[in-house]
Structure formats: C-alpha cells, structure tokens
Amino acid sequence: NAIAQPEQFVEIGEKLAAEKGIKAGDTVKVTSKRGFVKAKAVVTKRIKALTVNGQTVHQIGLPVHWGWETVARKGYLTNRLTPAVGDTATQCPEYKAFLVNIEKI
C-alpha cells in the first residue's frame, strides 16, 4: 500500500471536491474538533453524497493506519481527528463516523 500510495491521502467524492474547489493531488486539511491532518486529495467516483432528511451529506475516506515512517512518507495520525467518546457498552471509540471539515491549502 505504501509503495502504491507513498503519501497520506484522503478520498473525496467528485461533488464535494467541486464544491470545495479541490482537484486530485491538491494538499488538503481535514479538521475536526479534536485536531487536523494534512493529506493529498484523491477525487473519486467511489464516494457519493448521501441525502439524509432532505439534506446532502458528504463523506470522505482516510486510511486509519498511517503516520509510520518506512517506505511511505511520514504523515499525520488519523486518530488526531477521532472523538474521545465511544460505545458505553463496549468502550469502543467512534472511529468511523464523526464530523470534519475539509479545505484546500
């Protein structure tokens, strides 16, 4: 994976990328209430906008296992974004669904 994609990346749907003025290969900043990461934009047809209660909701994709310096360039840990709360029964943190903002830098 690190050989095929040597820099940390974020997958962004075409519609969101167009709305934010982001093109493939741009450096973007993904921010949550907890922190931020910087990554290269991968604009893709794979991730589509959803309609929830009549509102458009976008999702993005970030690899969770990044940040180690080996074959790949050193990057940010995705866990910098994740909230510190989780399921009360299992104590499993909420890693897969939380709010972020994305912007071209």
TIVO-2410 file (N, C-alpha, C; in nm, 3 decimals):
# residues 105
REC num residu      c1      c2      c3 atome chaine
REC   1      N   0.082  -0.119   0.000     N      A
REC   1      N   0.000   0.000   0.000    CA      A
REC   1      N   0.087   0.126   0.000     C      A
REC   2      A   0.192   0.130   0.079     N      A
REC   2      A   0.277   0.247   0.088    CA      A
REC   2      A   0.354   0.270  -0.042     C      A
REC   3      I   0.382   0.164  -0.115     N      A
REC   3      I   0.453   0.179  -0.242    CA      A
REC   3      I   0.357   0.235  -0.347     C      A
REC   4      A   0.234   0.188  -0.347     N      A
REC   4      A   0.134   0.236  -0.443    CA      A
REC   4      A   0.088   0.378  -0.411     C      A
REC   5      Q   0.082   0.411  -0.284     N      A
REC   5      Q   0.036   0.543  -0.241    CA      A
REC   5      Q   0.133   0.594  -0.135     C      A
REC   6      P   0.245   0.654  -0.176     N      A
REC   6      P   0.352   0.687  -0.081    CA      A
REC   6      P   0.323   0.805   0.013     C      A
REC   7      E   0.215   0.879  -0.013     N      A
REC   7      E   0.180   0.990   0.077    CA      A
REC   7      E   0.041   0.965   0.135     C      A
REC   8      Q   0.020   1.020   0.253     N      A
REC   8      Q  -0.112   1.009   0.314    CA      A
REC   8      Q  -0.214   1.075   0.222     C      A
REC   9      F  -0.331   1.015   0.213     N      A
REC   9      F  -0.432   1.065   0.119    CA      A
REC   9      F  -0.569   1.066   0.185     C      A
REC  10      V  -0.659   1.141   0.124     N      A
REC  10      V  -0.799   1.143   0.165    CA      A
REC  10      V  -0.883   1.129   0.038     C      A
REC  11      E  -0.975   1.035   0.040     N      A
REC  11      E  -1.065   1.017  -0.073    CA      A
REC  11      E  -1.183   1.111  -0.058     C      A
REC  12      I  -1.213   1.182  -0.167     N      A
REC  12      I  -1.319   1.281  -0.168    CA      A
REC  12      I  -1.406   1.257  -0.290     C      A
REC  13      G  -1.537   1.258  -0.272     N      A
REC  13      G  -1.629   1.243  -0.383    CA      A
REC  13      G  -1.620   1.361  -0.479     C      A
REC  14      E  -1.657   1.337  -0.603     N      A
REC  14      E  -1.647   1.441  -0.707    CA      A
REC  14      E  -1.730   1.565  -0.674     C      A
REC  15      K  -1.849   1.545  -0.621     N      A
REC  15      K  -1.938   1.658  -0.591    CA      A
REC  15      K  -1.879   1.746  -0.481     C      A
REC  16      L  -1.832   1.686  -0.372     N      A
REC  16      L  -1.772   1.763  -0.263    CA      A
REC  16      L  -1.646   1.834  -0.311     C      A
REC  17      A  -1.565   1.765  -0.390     N      A
REC  17      A  -1.442   1.825  -0.443    CA      A
REC  17      A  -1.475   1.948  -0.526     C      A
REC  18      A  -1.578   1.939  -0.610     N      A
REC  18      A  -1.618   2.053  -0.693    CA      A
REC  18      A  -1.666   2.169  -0.606     C      A
REC  19      E  -1.745   2.139  -0.504     N      A
REC  19      E  -1.796   2.243  -0.414    CA      A
REC  19      E  -1.684   2.314  -0.340     C      A
REC  20      K  -1.579   2.241  -0.304     N      A
REC  20      K  -1.468   2.297  -0.226    CA      A
REC  20      K  -1.352   2.346  -0.314     C      A
REC  21      G  -1.362   2.328  -0.446     N      A
REC  21      G  -1.255   2.370  -0.536    CA      A
REC  21      G  -1.130   2.285  -0.523     C      A
REC  22      I  -1.148   2.158  -0.491     N      A
REC  22      I  -1.036   2.065  -0.470    CA      A
REC  22      I  -1.019   1.978  -0.594     C      A
REC  23      K  -0.895   1.966  -0.638     N      A
REC  23      K  -0.862   1.880  -0.751    CA      A
REC  23      K  -0.771   1.767  -0.704     C      A
REC  24      A  -0.769   1.659  -0.780     N      A
REC  24      A  -0.684   1.545  -0.747    CA      A
REC  24      A  -0.539   1.591  -0.733     C      A
REC  25      G  -0.475   1.550  -0.625     N      A
REC  25      G  -0.336   1.585  -0.599    CA      A
REC  25      G  -0.317   1.709  -0.515     C      A
REC  26      D  -0.425   1.787  -0.494     N      A
REC  26      D  -0.414   1.904  -0.407    CA      A
REC  26      D  -0.386   1.861  -0.264     C      A
REC  27      T  -0.316   1.944  -0.190     N      A
REC  27      T  -0.299   1.920  -0.046    CA      A
REC  27      T  -0.419   1.981   0.024     C      A
REC  28      V  -0.481   1.903   0.112     N      A
REC  28      V  -0.598   1.948   0.185    CA      A
REC  28      V  -0.576   1.933   0.335     C      A
REC  29      K  -0.654   2.006   0.410     N      A
REC  29      K  -0.652   1.997   0.556    CA      A
REC  29      K  -0.789   1.948   0.601     C      A
REC  30      V  -0.789   1.839   0.676     N      A
REC  30      V  -0.912   1.783   0.731    CA      A
REC  30      V  -0.911   1.815   0.881     C      A
REC  31      T  -1.015   1.884   0.928     N      A
REC  31      T  -1.019   1.932   1.065    CA      A
REC  31      T  -1.143   1.881   1.137     C      A
REC  32      S  -1.123   1.837   1.261     N      A
REC  32      S  -1.235   1.804   1.349    CA      A
REC  32      S  -1.220   1.891   1.474     C      A
REC  33      K  -1.310   1.874   1.571     N      A
REC  33      K  -1.299   1.950   1.695    CA      A
REC  33      K  -1.172   1.912   1.771     C      A
REC  34      R  -1.118   1.796   1.743     N      A
REC  34      R  -1.004   1.746   1.818    CA      A
REC  34      R  -0.868   1.779   1.757     C      A
REC  35      G  -0.862   1.794   1.625     N      A
REC  35      G  -0.733   1.817   1.562    CA      A
REC  35      G  -0.745   1.825   1.411     C      A
REC  36      F  -0.632   1.808   1.343     N      A
REC  36      F  -0.631   1.815   1.197    CA      A
REC  36      F  -0.525   1.721   1.140     C      A
REC  37      V  -0.543   1.688   1.013     N      A
REC  37      V  -0.442   1.617   0.935    CA      A
REC  37      V  -0.431   1.686   0.800     C      A
REC  38      K  -0.315   1.675   0.738     N      A
REC  38      K  -0.296   1.723   0.602    CA      A
REC  38      K  -0.270   1.602   0.515     C      A
REC  39      A  -0.327   1.602   0.394     N      A
REC  39      A  -0.313   1.485   0.307    CA      A
REC  39      A  -0.335   1.527   0.162     C      A
REC  40      K  -0.300   1.438   0.071     N      A
REC  40      K  -0.323   1.460  -0.072    CA      A
REC  40      K  -0.466   1.417  -0.106     C      A
REC  41      A  -0.532   1.497  -0.188     N      A
REC  41      A  -0.669   1.467  -0.229    CA      A
REC  41      A  -0.670   1.362  -0.340     C      A
REC  42      V  -0.754   1.263  -0.323     N      A
REC  42      V  -0.783   1.165  -0.427    CA      A
REC  42      V  -0.931   1.180  -0.458     C      A
REC  43      V  -0.963   1.244  -0.570     N      A
REC  43      V  -1.102   1.267  -0.609    CA      A
REC  43      V  -1.151   1.142  -0.679     C      A
REC  44      T  -1.263   1.089  -0.631     N      A
REC  44      T  -1.309   0.959  -0.678    CA      A
REC  44      T  -1.460   0.953  -0.699     C      A
REC  45      K  -1.501   0.864  -0.789     N      A
REC  45      K  -1.644   0.838  -0.810    CA      A
REC  45      K  -1.697   0.738  -0.705     C      A
REC  46      R  -1.604   0.674  -0.632     N      A
REC  46      R  -1.644   0.570  -0.537    CA      A
REC  46      R  -1.723   0.624  -0.418     C      A
REC  47      I  -1.696   0.748  -0.380     N      A
REC  47      I  -1.763   0.805  -0.263    CA      A
REC  47      I  -1.868   0.905  -0.310     C      A
REC  48      K  -1.991   0.876  -0.282     N      A
REC  48      K  -2.103   0.958  -0.328    CA      A
REC  48      K  -2.165   1.034  -0.212     C      A
REC  49      A  -2.227   1.147  -0.244     N      A
REC  49      A  -2.302   1.222  -0.144    CA      A
REC  49      A  -2.428   1.145  -0.108     C      A
REC  50      L  -2.471   1.158   0.017     N      A
REC  50      L  -2.593   1.095   0.064    CA      A
REC  50      L  -2.699   1.202   0.086     C      A
REC  51      T  -2.826   1.164   0.081     N      A
REC  51      T  -2.935   1.254   0.117    CA      A
REC  51      T  -2.997   1.201   0.244     C      A
REC  52      V  -2.992   1.281   0.351     N      A
REC  52      V  -3.045   1.242   0.481    CA      A
REC  52      V  -3.144   1.350   0.524     C      A
REC  53      N  -3.268   1.311   0.541     N      A
REC  53      N  -3.375   1.406   0.578    CA      A
REC  53      N  -3.376   1.528   0.486     C      A
REC  54      G  -3.357   1.504   0.358     N      A
REC  54      G  -3.362   1.612   0.260    CA      A
REC  54      G  -3.236   1.696   0.249     C      A
REC  55      Q  -3.133   1.664   0.327     N      A
REC  55      Q  -3.008   1.739   0.322    CA      A
REC  55      Q  -2.897   1.654   0.262     C      A
REC  56      T  -2.808   1.719   0.188     N      A
REC  56      T  -2.694   1.649   0.131    CA      A
REC  56      T  -2.586   1.633   0.237     C      A
REC  57      V  -2.539   1.511   0.253     N      A
REC  57      V  -2.433   1.480   0.349    CA      A
REC  57      V  -2.318   1.416   0.273     C      A
REC  58      H  -2.199   1.471   0.289     N      A
REC  58      H  -2.082   1.416   0.222    CA      A
REC  58      H  -2.002   1.331   0.319     C      A
REC  59      Q  -1.933   1.234   0.266     N      A
REC  59      Q  -1.841   1.154   0.346    CA      A
REC  59      Q  -1.706   1.151   0.276     C      A
REC  60      I  -1.602   1.130   0.353     N      A
REC  60      I  -1.467   1.120   0.298    CA      A
REC  60      I  -1.405   0.992   0.350     C      A
REC  61      G  -1.295   0.952   0.293     N      A
REC  61      G  -1.226   0.832   0.338    CA      A
REC  61      G  -1.081   0.862   0.368     C      A
REC  62      L  -1.037   0.824   0.488     N      A
REC  62      L  -0.897   0.840   0.530    CA      A
REC  62      L  -0.845   0.706   0.577     C      A
REC  63      P  -0.725   0.665   0.534     N      A
REC  63      P  -0.669   0.542   0.589    CA      A
REC  63      P  -0.638   0.562   0.737     C      A
REC  64      V  -0.676   0.467   0.817     N      A
REC  64      V  -0.656   0.481   0.961    CA      A
REC  64      V  -0.513   0.446   1.001     C      A
REC  65      H  -0.447   0.361   0.926     N      A
REC  65      H  -0.310   0.320   0.959    CA      A
REC  65      H  -0.211   0.400   0.877     C      A
REC  66      W  -0.174   0.514   0.928     N      A
REC  66      W  -0.077   0.598   0.861    CA      A
REC  66      W   0.005   0.668   0.967     C      A
REC  67      G   0.117   0.723   0.929     N      A
REC  67      G   0.197   0.800   1.022    CA      A
REC  67      G   0.333   0.739   1.049     C      A
REC  68      W   0.348   0.609   1.020     N      A
REC  68      W   0.477   0.545   1.044    CA      A
REC  68      W   0.571   0.574   0.929     C      A
REC  69      E   0.694   0.604   0.959     N      A
REC  69      E   0.791   0.639   0.857    CA      A
REC  69      E   0.869   0.513   0.817     C      A
REC  70      T   0.836   0.460   0.701     N      A
REC  70      T   0.906   0.344   0.645    CA      A
REC  70      T   0.926   0.373   0.497     C      A
REC  71      V   0.859   0.295   0.413     N      A
REC  71      V   0.865   0.319   0.269    CA      A
REC  71      V   0.787   0.446   0.235     C      A
REC  72      A   0.679   0.469   0.308     N      A
REC  72      A   0.594   0.586   0.284    CA      A
REC  72      A   0.653   0.709   0.351     C      A
REC  73      R   0.610   0.824   0.304     N      A
REC  73      R   0.647   0.949   0.369    CA      A
REC  73      R   0.572   0.961   0.501     C      A
REC  74      K   0.635   1.020   0.597     N      A
REC  74      K   0.572   1.037   0.728    CA      A
REC  74      K   0.446   1.124   0.712     C      A
REC  75      G   0.342   1.086   0.782     N      A
REC  75      G   0.217   1.161   0.773    CA      A
REC  75      G   0.157   1.185   0.910     C      A
REC  76      Y   0.034   1.228   0.909     N      A
REC  76      Y  -0.040   1.254   1.032    CA      A
REC  76      Y  -0.116   1.130   1.074     C      A
REC  77      L  -0.133   1.110   1.202     N      A
REC  77      L  -0.215   1.000   1.251    CA      A
REC  77      L  -0.361   1.040   1.243     C      A
REC  78      T  -0.441   0.958   1.178     N      A
REC  78      T  -0.583   0.986   1.163    CA      A
REC  78      T  -0.653   0.995   1.299     C      A
REC  79      N  -0.599   0.928   1.398     N      A
REC  79      N  -0.658   0.932   1.532    CA      A
REC  79      N  -0.658   1.072   1.592     C      A
REC  80      R  -0.582   1.164   1.534     N      A
REC  80      R  -0.586   1.303   1.582    CA      A
REC  80      R  -0.725   1.364   1.560     C      A
REC  81      L  -0.803   1.307   1.469     N      A
REC  81      L  -0.934   1.359   1.436    CA      A
REC  81      L  -1.046   1.297   1.519     C      A
REC  82      T  -1.027   1.175   1.560     N      A
REC  82      T  -1.138   1.098   1.618    CA      A
REC  82      T  -1.179   1.149   1.755     C      A
REC  83      P  -1.309   1.143   1.784     N      A
REC  83      P  -1.357   1.187   1.915    CA      A
REC  83      P  -1.313   1.092   2.025     C      A
REC  84      A  -1.313   1.142   2.145     N      A
REC  84      A  -1.272   1.062   2.261    CA      A
REC  84      A  -1.389   0.990   2.326     C      A
REC  85      V  -1.500   0.982   2.257     N      A
REC  85      V  -1.618   0.914   2.311    CA      A
REC  85      V  -1.642   0.787   2.233     C      A
REC  86      G  -1.720   0.698   2.288     N      A
REC  86      G  -1.749   0.573   2.219    CA      A
REC  86      G  -1.870   0.504   2.277     C      A
REC  87      D  -1.887   0.382   2.240     N      A
REC  87      D  -1.998   0.300   2.284    CA      A
REC  87      D  -1.987   0.272   2.434     C      A
REC  88      T  -2.092   0.298   2.508     N      A
REC  88      T  -2.087   0.280   2.654    CA      A
REC  88      T  -2.078   0.134   2.695     C      A
REC  89      A  -2.130   0.045   2.613     N      A
REC  89      A  -2.128  -0.097   2.649    CA      A
REC  89      A  -1.993  -0.162   2.620     C      A
REC  90      T  -1.929  -0.124   2.508     N      A
REC  90      T  -1.806  -0.190   2.467    CA      A
REC  90      T  -1.680  -0.106   2.489     C      A
REC  91      Q  -1.699   0.023   2.518     N      A
REC  91      Q  -1.588   0.117   2.533    CA      A
REC  91      Q  -1.508   0.133   2.404     C      A
REC  92      C  -1.568   0.097   2.291     N      A
REC  92      C  -1.502   0.110   2.161    CA      A
REC  92      C  -1.520   0.254   2.110     C      A
REC  93      P  -1.411   0.325   2.081     N      A
REC  93      P  -1.423   0.463   2.033    CA      A
REC  93      P  -1.494   0.472   1.899     C      A
REC  94      E  -1.552   0.585   1.870     N      A
REC  94      E  -1.622   0.609   1.745    CA      A
REC  94      E  -1.522   0.654   1.639     C      A
REC  95      Y  -1.468   0.557   1.566     N      A
REC  95      Y  -1.367   0.586   1.466    CA      A
REC  95      Y  -1.421   0.606   1.325     C      A
REC  96      K  -1.543   0.563   1.300     N      A
REC  96      K  -1.588   0.559   1.162    CA      A
REC  96      K  -1.688   0.666   1.122     C      A
REC  97      A  -1.744   0.738   1.215     N      A
REC  97      A  -1.844   0.839   1.181    CA      A
REC  97      A  -1.835   0.957   1.276     C      A
REC  98      F  -1.779   1.067   1.227     N      A
REC  98      F  -1.773   1.190   1.305    CA      A
REC  98      F  -1.759   1.307   1.208     C      A
REC  99      L  -1.786   1.427   1.255     N      A
REC  99      L  -1.789   1.544   1.169    CA      A
REC  99      L  -1.650   1.603   1.149     C      A
REC 100      V  -1.622   1.639   1.023     N      A
REC 100      V  -1.498   1.707   0.989    CA      A
REC 100      V  -1.526   1.815   0.886     C      A
REC 101      N  -1.431   1.903   0.868     N      A
REC 101      N  -1.433   1.999   0.759    CA      A
REC 101      N  -1.310   1.969   0.673     C      A
REC 102      I  -1.322   1.996   0.545     N      A
REC 102      I  -1.210   1.975   0.455    CA      A
REC 102      I  -1.191   2.101   0.372     C      A
REC 103      E  -1.064   2.142   0.358     N      A
REC 103      E  -1.034   2.262   0.281    CA      A
REC 103      E  -0.902   2.246   0.207     C      A
REC 104      K  -0.895   2.310   0.092     N      A
REC 104      K  -0.771   2.311   0.014    CA      A
REC 104      K  -0.674   2.409   0.080     C      A
REC 105      I  -0.546   2.368   0.089     N      A
REC 105      I  -0.446   2.459   0.146    CA      A
REC 105      I  -0.334   2.485   0.046     C      A
***
